[in-house]
Amino acid sequence: MIVTIKDIARAAKVSHSTVSRALSGNSGIPEETAERIKKIASSMGYVPSAVARSLKTNRSQVLGVIVSRIDDPFFSEILQGIEDVIQAEGYSLFVAASNRDDAREKTIAQTMLEHRVDGLIVGTTQFGEEHYNLLHQFGFPIVAVGNRELNGMQYTVYHDDIYGSSEVTRHLIELGHHRIGFLGNARAKRTTEGRLHGFQQEMKAAQLAVRKEDIFITEFDQIQGGEAGAQYFMNLPERPTAIMCFNDMMAIGMMKAFRLAGVRIPNEVSIVGFDDIPFAAYTSPSLTTFEQPKYQLGYEAAKMMSRLLHADSGAVLEESQAKMLRGKLIIRETTASPVA
């Protein structure tokens, strides 16, 4: 049975308003009385009502977070970074996955609005202008995490994808690869464009041609996208000697498909992922990848959100903020010099 303030008032033989003031730390209640009421409340197993508190403060103490996929290890690390900040400030998370579906994101945005979240952290590139305006017009602070191109949002924490893909491409070029393939994700258009740009930029700097057929943008996500990419590249008259994948999950799917087809990695083809999810170190062979600072992305986005939430209590906040983070190349066993 849920214990209410009225139950405590009956046990303490005081009015329920006295109990309410005592539990909220009102200095108008004698200290001895307040302590007695608190002990009674504790012994009865009283838990403060978040709903009642929100009515008084006009805050739900809940933050909304939208990610592309909850089952993706990349987002789990971002969520951990967010959680470590907001939990210390007494907030809870309302997490929803869009699965990179525009209609689903619109529904999620409406649900966030109905539940009166205090702010929203968006970790998906599909979050559209319509969704943004829906929440922004009601005064919700919104922080985008992971992509600076997210509809010109005022507050963003993002990773330098162009730098990351340039580092990956340079690594392959330095190993001696001249024909390098790129596997992108059509469902993450902005992020794919950034990584493709870094790839093309580095190839051009090395005076290496990028053949149109060596760029494949798959409609499939995650493991399936990697398998589709492997089939595509194996069907080319001449396969690239190295392939950069949109993310680690795709790289793992590609490795599986190549292995089943008898293509040896890295002897016959080098493969590189992106993100450095925990599984990447445990594939066989272990996956060369680019480590995004996933936890830090979530942590910094949550800190930015915290500043926005406290802005109405006197904190000075810039009209817009953008924080860029950079990761590092992790060289493992799936890359090697091409066999002559």
C-alpha positions in Angstrom: 0.0 0.0 0.0 1.2 3.5 -0.9 1.8 5.7 2.2 0.5 9.2 1.8 1.2 12.5 3.7 -2.3 12.1 5.2 -1.3 8.7 6.6 1.8 10.2 8.2 -0.3 13.1 9.6 -2.6 10.7 11.3 0.3 8.8 12.8 2.1 11.9 14.0 -1.2 13.6 15.1 -0.5 16.7 13.2 -2.1 18.3 10.1 -1.1 17.1 6.6 0.2 20.6 5.8 2.5 20.4 8.8 3.8 17.1 7.4 4.3 18.6 4.0 6.3 21.5 5.3 8.4 19.3 7.5 9.3 16.9 4.7 10.1 19.8 2.4 12.5 21.4 5.0 10.4 24.4 5.7 12.2 26.4 8.4 8.9 27.4 10.0 8.5 24.0 11.6 10.2 23.4 14.9 13.3 21.2 14.4 12.1 18.6 17.0 8.7 18.3 15.3 10.3 18.1 11.9 12.7 15.3 13.0 9.8 13.3 14.6 7.7 13.5 11.4 10.7 12.5 9.2 11.3 9.4 11.5 7.6 8.4 11.3 7.6 8.9 7.5 10.8 6.7 7.2 9.4 4.0 9.4 6.2 3.8 7.4 8.1 3.5 4.1 7.0 6.8 2.7 8.3 7.7 -0.8 7.8 11.3 -2.1 5.4 11.6 -5.0 7.2 12.7 -8.2 3.8 13.8 -9.6 3.0 16.0 -6.6 6.5 17.5 -6.7 6.2 18.3 -10.4 3.0 20.2 -9.7 4.8 22.4 -7.3 8.0 23.0 -9.2 6.5 22.8 -12.8 9.3 20.3 -13.5 8.8 16.6 -14.2 12.4 15.8 -13.4 12.5 13.6 -16.5 14.7 14.1 -19.6 13.7 12.6 -22.9 16.4 10.8 -25.0 15.9 9.7 -28.6 18.4 7.3 -30.1 18.3 5.4 -33.4 18.6 1.9 -31.8 18.7 0.8 -28.2 20.3 -2.5 -29.1 23.3 -0.8 -30.7 26.3 -0.8 -28.3 27.3 2.6 -29.6 24.2 4.2 -28.1 24.4 2.3 -24.8 27.7 4.0 -24.1 26.3 7.4 -24.9 23.3 6.7 -22.6 25.7 5.8 -19.8 27.4 9.1 -20.1 24.1 10.9 -20.0 22.9 8.8 -17.1 25.9 9.5 -15.0 25.3 13.3 -15.2 21.5 13.5 -14.9 21.1 10.9 -12.1 23.3 13.0 -9.8 20.9 15.9 -10.4 17.8 13.9 -9.5 16.6 13.3 -13.0 15.3 10.1 -14.7 15.5 9.2 -18.3 12.7 8.5 -20.8 14.5 6.7 -23.6 12.9 5.9 -27.0 14.4 4.4 -30.2 13.4 5.7 -33.6 14.8 2.8 -35.6 15.7 5.5 -38.1 12.0 5.9 -39.0 10.6 9.4 -39.6 7.0 8.6 -38.7 8.1 6.8 -35.5 10.2 9.9 -34.5 7.2 12.1 -35.0 5.2 9.9 -32.6 8.0 9.8 -30.1 8.3 13.6 -30.2 4.6 13.9 -29.5 4.8 11.4 -26.7 7.7 13.4 -25.1 5.5 16.5 -25.3 2.6 14.7 -23.7 4.7 13.5 -20.8 6.1 17.0 -20.3 9.8 16.1 -20.2 12.0 18.9 -19.0 14.4 18.6 -21.9 15.3 16.4 -24.8 18.6 15.0 -25.9 18.5 13.8 -29.6 21.0 11.1 -30.7 19.6 10.4 -34.1 20.1 12.2 -37.4 16.5 11.6 -38.5 15.1 14.1 -36.0 13.3 16.5 -38.4 12.6 20.2 -38.4 8.9 19.5 -37.8 9.7 17.4 -34.7 12.1 20.1 -33.4 9.6 22.9 -33.8 6.9 20.9 -32.1 8.9 20.6 -28.9 10.8 23.9 -29.2 7.7 26.0 -29.3 6.8 24.7 -25.9 10.1 25.9 -24.4 11.8 22.5 -24.2 15.6 22.8 -24.2 17.0 20.4 -26.9 20.5 19.2 -27.3 21.7 17.2 -30.3 24.4 14.6 -29.7 26.6 13.0 -32.3 25.9 15.2 -35.3 26.5 18.9 -35.9 24.3 18.9 -39.0 21.1 18.2 -37.1 18.8 20.8 -38.5 20.8 23.7 -37.3 20.0 23.1 -33.6 21.4 25.7 -31.2 23.0 23.2 -28.8 25.1 20.3 -30.1 27.9 18.0 -29.0 29.3 16.1 -32.0 32.1 14.0 -33.2 34.4 15.1 -36.0 33.5 12.4 -38.5 35.5 13.9 -41.4 38.7 13.7 -39.3 37.9 10.2 -38.3 37.3 8.8 -41.8 40.4 10.7 -43.0 42.5 8.9 -40.4 41.1 5.6 -41.4 41.7 6.2 -45.1 45.2 7.4 -44.4 46.0 4.3 -42.5 44.9 2.1 -45.4 46.9 4.2 -47.9 50.0 4.0 -45.7 49.7 0.2 -45.8 49.9 0.4 -49.6 46.2 0.2 -50.6 45.4 2.1 -53.7 41.9 0.9 -54.4 39.7 1.4 -51.3 36.0 0.8 -51.1 33.5 2.7 -48.9 30.3 1.1 -47.4 27.8 3.7 -46.3 24.4 3.7 -44.6 21.5 5.2 -46.5 19.4 5.4 -43.2 22.0 7.7 -41.6 22.4 10.1 -44.5 24.1 13.0 -42.8 26.6 10.9 -41.0 27.4 8.8 -44.1 28.0 12.0 -46.1 30.5 13.3 -43.5 32.4 10.1 -43.4 32.4 9.7 -47.2 33.7 13.3 -47.5 36.6 12.5 -45.2 37.4 9.4 -47.2 37.2 11.2 -50.6 39.3 14.1 -49.2 42.1 11.8 -48.1 42.1 9.8 -51.4 42.3 13.0 -53.3 45.2 14.2 -51.2 47.1 11.0 -52.0 46.2 11.4 -55.7 44.3 8.2 -55.7 41.1 7.8 -57.8 37.8 6.9 -56.2 35.8 4.8 -58.6 32.1 5.2 -58.6 31.6 1.4 -58.2 33.8 1.4 -55.1 31.2 3.4 -53.1 28.2 1.4 -52.0 25.4 2.9 -49.8 23.2 0.1 -48.4 19.6 0.5 -47.4 20.1 -2.2 -44.7 21.2 -1.3 -41.2 23.7 -3.0 -38.8 24.9 -6.6 -39.5 22.6 -7.0 -42.5 24.1 -3.9 -44.1 27.6 -5.4 -43.8 26.5 -8.7 -45.4 24.8 -6.8 -48.3 28.0 -4.8 -48.7 30.2 -7.9 -48.9 27.9 -9.4 -51.5 28.1 -6.2 -53.6 31.9 -5.9 -53.5 32.4 -9.7 -54.2 30.3 -9.3 -57.3 32.6 -6.5 -58.8 34.9 -7.6 -61.6 37.7 -6.3 -59.5 37.3 -6.0 -55.7 38.9 -3.2 -53.7 41.8 -4.5 -51.5 40.5 -2.6 -48.5 37.0 -1.4 -47.4 36.0 1.2 -44.9 32.6 0.5 -43.3 30.1 3.0 -41.9 30.3 1.4 -38.4 31.6 -1.6 -36.6 28.3 -3.6 -36.8 28.4 -3.4 -40.6 32.1 -4.3 -40.5 31.3 -7.4 -38.4 28.5 -8.4 -40.9 30.9 -8.0 -43.8 33.6 -10.1 -42.1 31.0 -12.9 -41.6 29.9 -12.8 -45.2 33.5 -12.8 -46.6 34.5 -15.6 -44.2 31.6 -17.8 -45.4 32.6 -17.1 -49.0 36.2 -18.2 -48.3 37.7 -14.6 -48.6 40.5 -14.3 -46.1 40.8 -11.2 -43.9 43.2 -9.3 -44.1 45.1 -11.5 -46.6 42.7 -10.8 -49.4 40.9 -7.8 -48.2 41.4 -5.4 -45.3 38.3 -4.2 -43.4 37.9 -1.2 -41.1 34.9 -0.3 -38.9 34.0 2.9 -37.1 32.9 3.5 -33.4 35.0 0.9 -31.5 32.1 -0.9 -29.8 33.2 -3.5 -27.2 32.7 -6.4 -29.6 35.3 -5.0 -32.0 38.3 -6.2 -29.9 36.8 -9.7 -29.8 36.1 -10.5 -33.4 38.4 -13.0 -35.2 40.5 -11.4 -36.4 40.1 -8.4 -34.2 38.6 -5.3 -35.9 40.6 -2.3 -36.8 38.3 0.7 -36.2 38.1 4.4 -35.3 37.1 4.9 -31.7 34.5 7.6 -31.1 34.4 9.0 -27.6 30.9 7.7 -27.0 30.7 8.0 -23.3 32.1 11.5 -23.5 29.6 12.5 -26.2 26.7 11.6 -23.8 28.4 13.1 -20.8 29.0 16.5 -22.5 25.5 16.6 -24.0 24.0 16.0 -20.5 26.2 18.7 -19.0 25.1 21.1 -21.7 21.5 20.2 -21.0 22.1 20.8 -17.2 23.2 24.3 -18.0 20.1 24.9 -20.1 17.8 23.7 -17.4 19.5 26.0 -14.8 19.5 29.0 -17.1 16.2 30.2 -15.7 17.7 30.4 -12.3 20.3 33.0 -13.1 22.9 31.1 -15.1 24.4 32.9 -18.1 24.1 30.8 -21.3 25.2 31.6 -24.8 22.6 31.8 -27.6 24.1 28.7 -29.2 26.8 26.2 -28.3 28.6 23.5 -30.3 31.2 21.2 -28.8 33.3 19.0 -31.1 35.1 15.9 -29.9 37.7 13.8 -31.7 38.4 10.1 -31.4 41.4 8.0 -32.4 42.4 5.2 -34.7 42.6 1.7 -33.2 44.7 -0.6 -35.3 44.0 -4.3 -34.8 44.2 -7.4 -37.0 41.8 -6.8 -39.9 44.1 -4.5 -41.8 47.4 -5.3 -43.5 49.4 -4.5 -46.6 47.8 -5.8 -49.8 49.3 -9.0 -51.2 51.0 -8.4 -54.5 
